[in-house]
Amino acid sequence: MQGDIKPISDIKTISPQDQLDALEKERETEREKEKEKEIEGALRSTRFTDESLSKDWEDFCVEERPDLNPQKTFEKFKDYWIALPGQKGSKLNWTATWRNWVRNQNGVAQTKGNSLAERNQAVAALWLAEQDAKDKGVEHEIN
């Protein structure tokens, strides 16, 4: 048993440089772990939490679908996604989700249950958008 015990003179001491290298390696490992957590967190889907329609989202809706009321469309979008349970109500990119929602909405004029005034307003908005496009030299049909 005494053969297993080394005298103090045989114990190798760690040089200051080796201590610094070990400390730097430990710090680097910690930084790598933090980066992995950031990446992992960035790829996690989130629930919808916006309470109001942003200017960017409103502008997209007006440009893409002038027949829609951006505020009403946002309220429907918000209520739908907040009410949806579990993973189905979580998304990676809410802006892309909004764009798809806007593109896939039925126009006000096409939706049953809207008042005559709302349908007339939608038709007027479509007509104005068509006139604006013609003024700019762009010809297209309104669906």
N, C-alpha and C positions, 0 to 999 in steps of 0.2 A: 504494500500500500504506500509506503514511504517513497517508493520509486515513482509513483504517479505525481507527487508533489514536486514542483520545480522550485529551485531556489530563486529568490528575488532577482539575482543577477542575470538569470536566463529569461526573464519576462521582458518582452519587447515593448517598449513604450511607443505610443502613437505620436508621431511628429506633429507639430503645429500645422504644417501644410496638409497632412492627411486628415486632420480634424476639420480644416476648412473645406477640403474636398468633400468629406462626408456630409458636412452641413449644407454645402451647396447642392449636392445630389438630393438631399432630403427636401430642400426648398423647391428644387425643380420638380420633384415628384408631386409635391403639394400643388404647384402651379398647374401641372398637367391634370390633376384631379379636379381642380377648380374649373379649368377649361372644359373638361368632359361634362361637368355638371351644368355649365352655361349652355353648351350645345344641346344637351339632353333637355334642359328647361326650355330652350328656344323652339324645340320641335314638339313640345307638348301642346295639345289642343286646349282651348280655353272656352269657358261659357261666355255668352254675350252679356256685356255689362254697360254698353253705351246708353245714356239716358236721352240724348238729343241727337238730331240729325246734323252731321258735320257738313261744312260747306263743300268739301270735295265730293261727298256722297250725293249731296243735293245737285251739284253741277252735273255729275255723271247721269243722274236720273233725268234731269231736264234735257240734256243733250241726247241721250240714248232713247228716251221715251217721253217726248213732250206731251203725250196724251195722259200721262200719269200725274197724280198729285204727289210730289215728293214726300211731304209730311205724312199724308195718309199711308203711303206705301211704307215709309219707315215705321210707323206705328204698328202696322200689320206684321212687318218683318220682326220688330222687337218682341211683340207679344208672342208670335209663333216660336221664336228661338228661346225665349225665356221659359215658356211653358213646356218645351220638349224635354223629357227626362233623360238622364243618364248620358252615355257617350254620344248618342244621336244629337244632343244639344251642344256638343263641343266641336269647335272647328279650329284648324290651324291658321286660316287666313280669312278674317271676317270681311275684309274689303272685297275679296274675290267672291265670297258668298253673297254679299250685297249686289254685286254686279250681275251675278247669275239670277238672283231673285228679281231684280228689275227687268232683265231681259225676258224672263219667263212669266211675267205678270200679264193677266188679261187686261186689256185697255178698259177704261171706265165706260166707254161707249159700248163695249161688248159684254159688260157684266150686268147680270140681272139684279134688280133690286135697287139700282141707283135712281135717283130722282131725275125727272126730265131736265131740270136745270143742270145737273151734273153731266148728263149725257150731252146736252147742248154745248156745255163748256168744253167737253172733251173733243167734240167734233170741231168746234172753233179752234181749239189748240192745234189739232191735226191740220186744219186748213191753213192756219197761220204758218205752221212749220213748213208746209208744202210751198206756200208763197215765198217764204224766206229762202228755201232751197232753190226755187226758180230764179229769184233775184240774184243768187250767187252763181247761177249757171249750172246747178246740179239738178238733174231730172231723175226722179224716182217715184215709184208708186207707193201710196199709203195702203197698207193692208187692212 
